[in-house]
Amino acid sequence: MGIIWLVYRFSHMKVLDRFVCSKKIMLVWLLFISYVIVVIETAFFSREPGSRKQVSLKLLETWGNTFQMHAYFLENIIMFIPFGILLPVLFRHMRKMKYCVATGFGCSCLIEAVQFITQRGFLQVDDVVTNTAGALAGWLIWCLMGRFWEVKGVRHLNY
């Protein structure tokens, strides 16, 4: 609730005299913050601490033979698609594929490291690869969306 109030509050005032945040960009920020909260909840707080202590460095091990294992594999790709779509909208330098995908890779590595340290998830190379593939897929979707229509009135924030 506090996040919604902050977005509302900032949408009605100048932020740093250099630019004014439009309501559209504030909506994108709200979506991005909500997305980050969902990822944190899914990756960490949906599991008991100390419940997972394994490390898997075998590539494509999580694909498995069951429908559920396939679903987990695809879920990791889908989980980072919004990342690849929203980052280029919010940050101009993320419009270059290498920066957006590298940031997705770094965030995925960070998630895996924290899961390993807190023992709230398996440390798996597959998760990093599939999350990075999801960030790439999201970036490609963002590129395709940009070719079909132009988002007017959105000023990109540069810090």
KEVO-79369 format. One record per residue: residue in one letter; residue number from 0; x, y, z of N, C-alpha, C, O in turn. Coordinates in nm, 4 decimals. Layout:
BEGIN
 type seq     n_c1     n_c2     n_c3    ca_c1    ca_c2    ca_c3     c_c1     c_c2     c_c3     o_c1     o_c2     o_c3
    A NUM        X        Y        Z        X        Y        Z        X        Y        Z        X        Y        Z
...
//
This chain:
BEGIN
 type seq     n_c1     n_c2     n_c3    ca_c1    ca_c2    ca_c3     c_c1     c_c2     c_c3     o_c1     o_c2     o_c3
    M   0   0.0822  -0.1180   0.0000   0.0000   0.0000   0.0000   0.0873   0.1254   0.0000   0.0553   0.2253  -0.0644
    G   1   0.1974   0.1179   0.0732   0.2897   0.2309   0.0781   0.3511   0.2610  -0.0573   0.3743   0.3772  -0.0906
    I   2   0.3777   0.1570  -0.1358   0.4355   0.1757  -0.2688   0.3380   0.2500  -0.3579   0.3776   0.3401  -0.4318
    I   3   0.2102   0.2129  -0.3516   0.1090   0.2796  -0.4329   0.1004   0.4276  -0.3948   0.0891   0.5138  -0.4820
    W   4   0.1059   0.4571  -0.2640   0.1017   0.5955  -0.2197   0.2220   0.6733  -0.2724   0.2065   0.7863  -0.3186
    L   5   0.3425   0.6141  -0.2662   0.4619   0.6822  -0.3159   0.4520   0.7112  -0.4651   0.4865   0.8205  -0.5101
    V   6   0.4047   0.6131  -0.5419   0.3893   0.6338  -0.6861   0.2901   0.7467  -0.7115   0.3144   0.8330  -0.7958
    Y   7   0.1793   0.7462  -0.6395   0.0802   0.8528  -0.6544   0.1419   0.9875  -0.6182   0.1238   1.0856  -0.6904
    R   8   0.2135   0.9926  -0.5088   0.2719   1.1179  -0.4597   0.3729   1.1733  -0.5597   0.3709   1.2927  -0.5898
    F   9   0.4608   1.0882  -0.6112   0.5618   1.1340  -0.7051   0.5029   1.1692  -0.8413   0.5613   1.2486  -0.9151
    S  10   0.3890   1.1116  -0.8754   0.3291   1.1415  -1.0054   0.2703   1.2819  -1.0091   0.2368   1.3311  -1.1168
    H  11   0.2570   1.3467  -0.8956   0.1983   1.4804  -0.8895   0.2997   1.5886  -0.8529   0.2608   1.6967  -0.8088
    M  12   0.4274   1.5615  -0.8704   0.5274   1.6628  -0.8377   0.6489   1.6485  -0.9273   0.6695   1.5442  -0.9893
    K  13   0.7278   1.7516  -0.9339   0.8529   1.7441  -1.0097   0.9534   1.6635  -0.9295   0.9661   1.6789  -0.8081
    V  14   1.0237   1.5781  -1.0001   1.1276   1.4991  -0.9354   1.2600   1.5493  -0.9914   1.2839   1.5385  -1.1116
    L  15   1.3424   1.6015  -0.9099   1.4731   1.6597  -0.9471   1.4537   1.7669  -1.0525   1.4440   1.7097  -1.1611
    D  16   1.4461   1.8702  -1.0633   1.4131   1.9720  -1.1609   1.4465   1.9355  -1.3064   1.4083   2.0097  -1.3969
    R  17   1.5142   1.8274  -1.3314   1.5539   1.7929  -1.4689   1.4400   1.7332  -1.5502   1.4388   1.7466  -1.6725
    F  18   1.3466   1.6690  -1.4868   1.2388   1.6063  -1.5620   1.1148   1.5945  -1.4748   1.1210   1.6036  -1.3522
    V  19   1.0056   1.5745  -1.5398   0.8802   1.5516  -1.4699   0.8363   1.4101  -1.5066   0.8322   1.3743  -1.6243
    C  20   0.8045   1.3322  -1.4078   0.7610   1.1957  -1.4334   0.6159   1.1972  -1.4783   0.5291   1.2489  -1.4079
    S  21   0.5901   1.1416  -1.5929   0.4534   1.1328  -1.6409   0.3816   1.0193  -1.5670   0.4448   0.9353  -1.5030
    K  22   0.2517   1.0188  -1.5772   0.1742   0.9127  -1.5138   0.2040   0.7780  -1.5789   0.1979   0.6742  -1.5129
    K  23   0.2359   0.7793  -1.7068   0.2685   0.6542  -1.7757   0.3963   0.5925  -1.7188   0.4025   0.4722  -1.6934
    I  24   0.4972   0.6761  -1.6993   0.6232   0.6220  -1.6479   0.6067   0.5781  -1.5033   0.6697   0.4817  -1.4599
    M  25   0.5237   0.6472  -1.4296   0.4973   0.6069  -1.2917   0.4252   0.4721  -1.2892   0.4492   0.3903  -1.2004
    L  26   0.3379   0.4494  -1.3857   0.2711   0.3200  -1.3961   0.3729   0.2098  -1.4260   0.3648   0.1004  -1.3702
    V  27   0.4683   0.2391  -1.5139   0.5725   0.1409  -1.5448   0.6562   0.1133  -1.4202   0.6912  -0.0017  -1.3934
    W  28   0.6887   0.2180  -1.3437   0.7620   0.1987  -1.2179   0.6816   0.1129  -1.1208   0.7366   0.0243  -1.0555
    L  29   0.5528   0.1389  -1.1115   0.4674   0.0592  -1.0236   0.4670  -0.0869  -1.0678   0.4752  -0.1771  -0.9845
    L  30   0.4575  -0.1100  -1.1971   0.4635  -0.2469  -1.2490   0.5978  -0.3119  -1.2164   0.6026  -0.4278  -1.1752
    F  31   0.7065  -0.2374  -1.2349   0.8397  -0.2920  -1.2095   0.8594  -0.3249  -1.0618   0.9108  -0.4316  -1.0284
    I  32   0.8191  -0.2346  -0.9742   0.8324  -0.2594  -0.8302   0.7464  -0.3779  -0.7879   0.7894  -0.4606  -0.7075
    S  33   0.6251  -0.3862  -0.8417   0.5374  -0.5005  -0.8119   0.6004  -0.6302  -0.8611   0.5965  -0.7323  -0.7925
    Y  34   0.6584  -0.6250  -0.9801   0.7257  -0.7416  -1.0370   0.8409  -0.7874  -0.9469   0.8549  -0.9067  -0.9200
    V  35   0.9227  -0.6938  -0.9006   1.0357  -0.7274  -0.8137   0.9859  -0.7911  -0.6841   1.0450  -0.8880  -0.6363
    I  36   0.8793  -0.7384  -0.6277   0.8222  -0.7957  -0.5050   0.7760  -0.9390  -0.5291   0.7996  -1.0260  -0.4453
    V  37   0.7111  -0.9647  -0.6414   0.6646  -1.1005  -0.6732   0.7832  -1.1953  -0.6908   0.7788  -1.3091  -0.6439
    V  38   0.8890  -1.1496  -0.7579   1.0077  -1.2344  -0.7770   1.0720  -1.2669  -0.6420   1.1095  -1.3815  -0.6170
    I  39   1.0847  -1.1670  -0.5558   1.1440  -1.1906  -0.4230   1.0579  -1.2884  -0.3441   1.1100  -1.3799  -0.2804
    E  40   0.9274  -1.2695  -0.3482   0.8357  -1.3611  -0.2772   0.8493  -1.5031  -0.3316   0.8565  -1.5992  -0.2549
    T  41   0.8526  -1.5157  -0.4625   0.8613  -1.6481  -0.5252   0.9965  -1.7149  -0.4980   1.0025  -1.8341  -0.4675
    A  42   1.1034  -1.6380  -0.5092   1.2378  -1.6963  -0.4978   1.2799  -1.7242  -0.3537   1.3588  -1.8154  -0.3290
    F  43   1.2280  -1.6467  -0.2585   1.2776  -1.6600  -0.1221   1.1715  -1.6954  -0.0192   1.1867  -1.7935   0.0536
    F  44   1.0667  -1.6192  -0.0123   0.9736  -1.6316   0.0996   0.8674  -1.7391   0.0816   0.7896  -1.7642   0.1736
    S  45   0.8624  -1.8025  -0.0338   0.7677  -1.9118  -0.0534   0.8265  -2.0452  -0.0064   0.7634  -2.1501  -0.0192
    R  46   0.9471  -2.0394   0.0474   1.0163  -2.1619   0.0903   1.0643  -2.1471   0.2336   1.0922  -2.0369   0.2807
    E  47   1.0732  -2.2588   0.3008   1.1231  -2.2590   0.4392   1.2748  -2.2420   0.4395   1.3435  -2.3025   0.3571
    P  48   1.3285  -2.1603   0.5311   1.4749  -2.1472   0.5398   1.5380  -2.2801   0.5800   1.4882  -2.3508   0.6676
    G  49   1.6477  -2.3118   0.5144   1.7192  -2.4348   0.5451   1.6608  -2.5585   0.4790   1.7079  -2.6696   0.5033
    S  50   1.5589  -2.5408   0.3956   1.4925  -2.6566   0.3361   1.5638  -2.7089   0.2116   1.5394  -2.8219   0.1693
    R  51   1.6507  -2.6286   0.1532   1.7188  -2.6694   0.0307   1.8672  -2.6355   0.0420   1.9045  -2.5198   0.0618
    K  52   1.9508  -2.7378   0.0293   2.0944  -2.7173   0.0492   2.1779  -2.7677  -0.0682   2.3007  -2.7698  -0.0595
    Q  53   2.1143  -2.8080  -0.1768   2.1880  -2.8705  -0.2854   2.2389  -2.7694  -0.3867   2.1868  -2.6587  -0.4002
    V  54   2.3440  -2.8124  -0.4580   2.4015  -2.7344  -0.5664   2.4013  -2.8229  -0.6905   2.4436  -2.9384  -0.6850
    S  55   2.3533  -2.7684  -0.8029   2.3523  -2.8421  -0.9279   2.4211  -2.7590  -1.0349   2.3725  -2.6527  -1.0736
    L  56   2.5342  -2.8085  -1.0821   2.6087  -2.7389  -1.1862   2.5931  -2.8073  -1.3218   2.6633  -2.7735  -1.4171
    K  57   2.5019  -2.9027  -1.3304   2.4787  -2.9755  -1.4547   2.3779  -2.8992  -1.5393   2.2677  -2.8695  -1.4932
    L  58   2.4149  -2.8678  -1.6619   2.3293  -2.7921  -1.7514   2.2111  -2.8770  -1.7999   2.2284  -2.9934  -1.8359
    L  59   2.0932  -2.8190  -1.8007   1.9670  -2.8801  -1.8440   1.9213  -2.9958  -1.7545   1.8403  -3.0787  -1.7960
    E  60   1.9727  -3.0006  -1.6338   1.9308  -3.1052  -1.5404   1.7854  -3.0876  -1.4970   1.7151  -3.1861  -1.4743
    T  61   1.7407  -2.9645  -1.4856   1.6049  -2.9410  -1.4350   1.4969  -2.9684  -1.5392   1.3787  -2.9700  -1.5046
    W  62   1.5331  -2.9899  -1.6646   1.4317  -3.0185  -1.7657   1.3573  -3.1462  -1.7294   1.2348  -3.1515  -1.7399
    G  63   1.4286  -3.2470  -1.6876   1.3692  -3.3687  -1.6339   1.2792  -3.4437  -1.7295   1.2798  -3.4211  -1.8505
    N  64   1.2004  -3.5353  -1.6702   1.1139  -3.6232  -1.7491   0.9667  -3.6054  -1.7174   0.8823  -3.6684  -1.7812
    T  65   0.9342  -3.5225  -1.6220   0.7947  -3.5073  -1.5823   0.7404  -3.3717  -1.6267   0.8154  -3.2782  -1.6545
    F  66   0.6085  -3.3643  -1.6323   0.5437  -3.2390  -1.6682   0.5782  -3.1295  -1.5670   0.5998  -3.0145  -1.6052
    Q  67   0.5834  -3.1639  -1.4409   0.6135  -3.0655  -1.3366   0.7550  -3.0091  -1.3523   0.7766  -2.8895  -1.3329
    M  68   0.8500  -3.0939  -1.3868   0.9876  -3.0463  -1.4063   0.9953  -2.9548  -1.5289   1.0677  -2.8552  -1.5278
    H  69   0.9205  -2.9885  -1.6345   0.9153  -2.9013  -1.7520   0.8547  -2.7659  -1.7144   0.9004  -2.6614  -1.7605
    A  70   0.7519  -2.7693  -1.6306   0.6848  -2.6457  -1.5875   0.7805  -2.5578  -1.5082   0.7822  -2.4363  -1.5284
    Y  71   0.8603  -2.6155  -1.4184   0.9579  -2.5369  -1.3417   1.0606  -2.4721  -1.4345   1.0988  -2.3565  -1.4163
    F  72   1.1040  -2.5486  -1.5335   1.2017  -2.4992  -1.6296   1.1453  -2.3785  -1.7044   1.2113  -2.2751  -1.7150
    L  73   1.0237  -2.3920  -1.7561   0.9598  -2.2835  -1.8305   0.9244  -2.1658  -1.7396   0.9281  -2.0503  -1.7822
    E  74   0.8902  -2.1956  -1.6151   0.8586  -2.0887  -1.5188   0.9773  -1.9954  -1.4989   0.9598  -1.8743  -1.4850
    N  75   1.0975  -2.0511  -1.4975   1.2172  -1.9686  -1.4811   1.2395  -1.8770  -1.6010   1.2894  -1.7656  -1.5854
    I  76   1.2036  -1.9223  -1.7183   1.2137  -1.8358  -1.8366   1.1085  -1.7262  -1.8285   1.1389  -1.6082  -1.8459
    I  77   0.9845  -1.7660  -1.8020   0.8733  -1.6708  -1.7960   0.8937  -1.5672  -1.6861   0.8540  -1.4517  -1.7017
    M  78   0.9550  -1.6072  -1.5760   0.9730  -1.5177  -1.4624   1.0568  -1.3945  -1.4977   1.0375  -1.2890  -1.4374
    F  79   1.1482  -1.4048  -1.5926   1.2349  -1.2915  -1.6259   1.1941  -1.2181  -1.7536   1.2616  -1.1228  -1.7925
    I  80   1.0873  -1.2590  -1.8192   1.0411  -1.1864  -1.9376   0.9999  -1.0433  -1.9020   1.0385  -0.9511  -1.9739
    P  81   0.9235  -1.0201  -1.7949   0.8917  -0.8805  -1.7602   1.0161  -0.7963  -1.7323   1.0177  -0.6764  -1.7604
    F  82   1.1178  -0.8574  -1.6782   1.2446  -0.7884  -1.6520   1.2999  -0.7307  -1.7820   1.3388  -0.6141  -1.7882
    G  83   1.3026  -0.8146  -1.8858   1.3561  -0.7723  -2.0151   1.2688  -0.6713  -2.0881   1.3172  -0.5987  -2.1749
    I  84   1.1406  -0.6662  -2.0536   1.0506  -0.5683  -2.1148   1.0575  -0.4345  -2.0410   1.0658  -0.3292  -2.1042
    L  85   1.0543  -0.4381  -1.9089   1.0431  -0.3149  -1.8303   1.1740  -0.2373  -1.8195   1.1720  -0.1143  -1.8170
    L  86   1.2880  -0.3067  -1.8130   1.4152  -0.2357  -1.7978   1.4438  -0.1375  -1.9111   1.4834  -0.0244  -1.8830
    P  87   1.4256  -0.1754  -2.0386   1.4511  -0.0781  -2.1460   1.3544   0.0404  -2.1446   1.3885   0.1488  -2.1920
    V  88   1.2357   0.0206  -2.0913   1.1413   0.1316  -2.0827   1.1870   0.2316  -1.9773   1.1748   0.3525  -1.9965
    L  89   1.2392   0.1816  -1.8669   1.2769   0.2683  -1.7552   1.4162   0.3280  -1.7682   1.4404   0.4397  -1.7226
    F  90   1.5072   0.2549  -1.8297   1.6463   0.2989  -1.8364   1.6946   0.2948  -1.9809   1.6973   0.1889  -2.0436
    R  91   1.7317   0.4079  -2.0315   1.7713   0.4207  -2.1721   1.8884   0.3292  -2.2093   1.8878   0.2701  -2.3172
    H  92   1.9885   0.3166  -2.1219   2.1047   0.2335  -2.1558   2.0698   0.0847  -2.1613   2.1456   0.0058  -2.2177
    M  93   1.9566   0.0457  -2.1036   1.9143  -0.0942  -2.1097   1.8495  -0.1293  -2.2430   1.8070  -0.2430  -2.2637
    R  94   1.8418  -0.0328  -2.3324   1.7878  -0.0601  -2.4660   1.8867  -0.1396  -2.5506   1.8494  -0.1968  -2.6529
    K  95   2.0105  -0.1430  -2.5086   2.1095  -0.2273  -2.5764   2.0987  -0.3667  -2.5179   2.0991  -0.3855  -2.3962
    M  96   2.0891  -0.4640  -2.6073   2.0677  -0.6019  -2.5647   2.1730  -0.6482  -2.4644   2.1394  -0.7121  -2.3646
    K  97   2.2981  -0.6173  -2.4895   2.4037  -0.6702  -2.4029   2.3882  -0.6204  -2.2592   2.4166  -0.6950  -2.1655
    Y  98   2.3443  -0.4974  -2.2401   2.3281  -0.4454  -2.1045   2.2059  -0.5045  -2.0351   2.2110  -0.5396  -1.9172
    C  99   2.0974  -0.5151  -2.1085   1.9746  -0.5690  -2.0498   1.9927  -0.7163  -2.0112   1.9572  -0.7572  -1.9007
    V 100   2.0477  -0.7943  -2.1026   2.0662  -0.9372  -2.0765   2.1730  -0.9593  -1.9689   2.1585  -1.0479  -1.8847
    A 101   2.2793  -0.8798  -1.9712   2.3829  -0.8926  -1.8674   2.3267  -0.8579  -1.7299   2.3635  -0.9206  -1.6305
    T 102   2.2383  -0.7590  -1.7234   2.1756  -0.7242  -1.5963   2.0841  -0.8368  -1.5496   2.0792  -0.8677  -1.4306
    G 103   2.0113  -0.8983  -1.6432   1.9291  -1.0144  -1.6094   2.0141  -1.1292  -1.5573   1.9773  -1.1959  -1.4606
    F 104   2.1275  -1.1519  -1.6217   2.2215  -1.2549  -1.5771   2.2712  -1.2247  -1.4360   2.2735  -1.3128  -1.3501
    G 105   2.3112  -1.0996  -1.4128   2.3613  -1.0611  -1.2813   2.2567  -1.0749  -1.1721   2.2864  -1.1234  -1.0629
    C 106   2.1350  -1.0329  -1.2007   2.0264  -1.0457  -1.1022   1.9952  -1.1921  -1.0740   1.9672  -1.2294  -0.9601
    S 107   2.0001  -1.2745  -1.1775   1.9762  -1.4173  -1.1586   2.0865  -1.4799  -1.0729   2.0585  -1.5616  -0.9851
    C 108   2.2105  -1.4419  -1.0983   2.3222  -1.4916  -1.0160   2.3057  -1.4480  -0.8712   2.3320  -1.5255  -0.7793
    L 109   2.2625  -1.3247  -0.8507   2.2396  -1.2736  -0.7159   2.1299  -1.3532  -0.6450   2.1442  -1.3887  -0.5281
    I 110   2.0217  -1.3807  -0.7155   1.9125  -1.4610  -0.6576   1.9638  -1.5988  -0.6183   1.9363  -1.6467  -0.5084
    E 111   2.0378  -1.6619  -0.7073   2.0892  -1.7963  -0.6791   2.1857  -1.7950  -0.5600   2.1827  -1.8851  -0.4763
    A 112   2.2707  -1.6927  -0.5531   2.3656  -1.6834  -0.4412   2.2922  -1.6650  -0.3088   2.3253  -1.7301  -0.2097
    V 113   2.1939  -1.5777  -0.3069   2.1178  -1.5545  -0.1833   2.0380  -1.6792  -0.1463   2.0283  -1.7128  -0.0283
    Q 114   1.9811  -1.7478  -0.2444   1.9108  -1.8729  -0.2156   2.0053  -1.9752  -0.1535   1.9678  -2.0465  -0.0604
    F 115   2.1272  -1.9822  -0.2046   2.2246  -2.0767  -0.1518   2.2641  -2.0399  -0.0088   2.2700  -2.1260   0.0790
    I 116   2.2907  -1.9127   0.0132   2.3330  -1.8673   0.1468   2.2221  -1.8869   0.2494   2.2479  -1.9320   0.3610
    T 117   2.0994  -1.8533   0.2123   1.9866  -1.8645   0.3058   1.9247  -2.0039   0.3049   1.8366  -2.0334   0.3856
    Q 118   1.9700  -2.0885   0.2150   1.9179  -2.2249   0.1974   1.7673  -2.2248   0.1720   1.6939  -2.3090   0.2237
    R 119   1.7232  -2.1288   0.0917   1.5822  -2.1198   0.0536   1.5605  -2.1640  -0.0906   1.4513  -2.1459  -0.1444
    G 120   1.6594  -2.2201  -0.1523   1.6462  -2.2687  -0.2890   1.7742  -2.3365  -0.3312   1.8817  -2.3094  -0.2777
    F 121   1.7610  -2.4256  -0.4285   1.8791  -2.4929  -0.4816   1.9592  -2.3941  -0.5652   1.9014  -2.3112  -0.6356
    L 122   2.0896  -2.4020  -0.5581   2.1753  -2.3245  -0.6465   2.1900  -2.4072  -0.7738   2.2548  -2.5119  -0.7732
    Q 123   2.1299  -2.3604  -0.8824   2.1305  -2.4363  -1.0069   2.1745  -2.3485  -1.1235   2.1270  -2.2362  -1.1405
    V 124   2.2652  -2.4017  -1.2023   2.3101  -2.3332  -1.3224   2.1927  -2.3153  -1.4182   2.1825  -2.2131  -1.4860
    D 125   2.1046  -2.4142  -1.4239   1.9877  -2.4059  -1.5116   1.9034  -2.2827  -1.4829   1.8523  -2.2196  -1.5754
    D 126   1.8885  -2.2482  -1.3564   1.8082  -2.1308  -1.3219   1.8701  -2.0041  -1.3791   1.7992  -1.9178  -1.4309
    V 127   2.0018  -1.9927  -1.3700   2.0697  -1.8753  -1.4244   2.0521  -1.8702  -1.5763   2.0231  -1.7643  -1.6319
    V 128   2.0693  -1.9833  -1.6427   2.0567  -1.9886  -1.7888   1.9130  -1.9567  -1.8315   1.8921  -1.8785  -1.9242
    T 129   1.8144  -2.0165  -1.7648   1.6752  -1.9940  -1.8053   1.6294  -1.8520  -1.7705   1.5555  -1.7907  -1.8476
    N 130   1.6720  -1.7992  -1.6561   1.6373  -1.6605  -1.6230   1.6981  -1.5643  -1.7241   1.6328  -1.4687  -1.7659
    T 131   1.8217  -1.5886  -1.7634   1.8880  -1.5039  -1.8632   1.8172  -1.5147  -1.9975   1.8018  -1.4150  -2.0681
    A 132   1.7744  -1.6349  -2.0328   1.6977  -1.6531  -2.1569   1.5652  -1.5761  -2.1487   1.5201  -1.5199  -2.2485
    G 133   1.5043  -1.5737  -2.0325   1.3815  -1.4971  -2.0138   1.4047  -1.3484  -2.0301   1.3229  -1.2796  -2.0912
    A 134   1.5155  -1.2969  -1.9762   1.5487  -1.1545  -1.9928   1.5707  -1.1227  -2.1405   1.5278  -1.0177  -2.1885
    L 135   1.6373  -1.2127  -2.2125   1.6577  -1.1950  -2.3567   1.5238  -1.1967  -2.4304   1.4997  -1.1125  -2.5169
    A 136   1.4375  -1.2913  -2.3969   1.3058  -1.2990  -2.4604   1.2257  -1.1711  -2.4341   1.1593  -1.1195  -2.5241
    G 137   1.2322  -1.1205  -2.3111   1.1634  -0.9965  -2.2780   1.2179  -0.8789  -2.3565   1.1411  -0.7951  -2.4037
    W 138   1.3502  -0.8714  -2.3713   1.4111  -0.7642  -2.4484   1.3672  -0.7724  -2.5948   1.3395  -0.6700  -2.6573
    L 139   1.3610  -0.8942  -2.6494   1.3154  -0.9111  -2.7879   1.1694  -0.8694  -2.8031   1.1325  -0.8078  -2.9031
    I 140   1.0867  -0.9026  -2.7048   0.9466  -0.8595  -2.7069   0.9396  -0.7075  -2.7034   0.8612  -0.6473  -2.7768
    W 141   1.0215  -0.6446  -2.6181   1.0255  -0.4984  -2.6118   1.0631  -0.4398  -2.7477   1.0038  -0.3412  -2.7914
    C 142   1.1610  -0.5001  -2.8143   1.2012  -0.4521  -2.9478   1.0868  -0.4644  -3.0479   1.0610  -0.3723  -3.1253
    L 143   1.0187  -0.5785  -3.0459   0.9062  -0.5981  -3.1384   0.7923  -0.5011  -3.1090   0.7295  -0.4492  -3.2013
    M 144   0.7655  -0.4768  -2.9819   0.6599  -0.3823  -2.9451   0.6949  -0.2428  -2.9948   0.6071  -0.1696  -3.0405
    G 145   0.8204  -0.2058  -2.9865   0.8638  -0.0743  -3.0317   0.8504  -0.0555  -3.1808   0.8347   0.0573  -3.2276
    R 146   0.8560  -0.1625  -3.2557   0.8413  -0.1530  -3.4016   0.6963  -0.1348  -3.4432   0.6688  -0.0777  -3.5487
    F 147   0.6029  -0.1830  -3.3610   0.4621  -0.1768  -3.3984   0.3920  -0.0516  -3.3484   0.2955  -0.0069  -3.4104
    W 148   0.4369   0.0052  -3.2399   0.3773   0.1302  -3.1930   0.4783   0.2076  -3.1104   0.5712   0.1515  -3.0523
    E 149   0.4572   0.3368  -3.1072   0.5475   0.4233  -3.0328   0.4770   0.4669  -2.9059   0.3621   0.5110  -2.9091
    V 150   0.5459   0.4543  -2.7957   0.4894   0.4972  -2.6685   0.5165   0.6463  -2.6567   0.6308   0.6888  -2.6402
    K 151   0.4103   0.7251  -2.6654   0.4259   0.8706  -2.6613   0.4071   0.9198  -2.5193   0.3302   0.8633  -2.4416
    G 152   0.4773   1.0241  -2.4875   0.4618   1.0876  -2.3567   0.5408   1.0223  -2.2452   0.5284   1.0618  -2.1293
    V 153   0.6216   0.9235  -2.2779   0.7024   0.8583  -2.1756   0.8444   0.9129  -2.1853   0.9137   0.8925  -2.2851
    R 154   0.8849   0.9801  -2.0838   1.0223   1.0294  -2.0792   1.1032   0.9288  -2.0002   1.0661   0.8903  -1.8893
    H 155   1.2125   0.8874  -2.0576   1.2964   0.7880  -1.9921   1.3809   0.8558  -1.8848   1.4345   0.9648  -1.9047
    L 156   1.3911   0.7895  -1.7729   1.4635   0.8455  -1.6602   1.6116   0.8154  -1.6742   1.6505   0.7005  -1.6956
    N 157   1.6920   0.9157  -1.6626   1.8373   0.8985  -1.6671   1.8954   0.9500  -1.5367   1.8783   1.0670  -1.5024
    Y 158   1.9627   0.8644  -1.4651   2.0224   0.9050  -1.3389   2.1699   0.9268  -1.3557   2.2384   0.9617  -1.2596
//
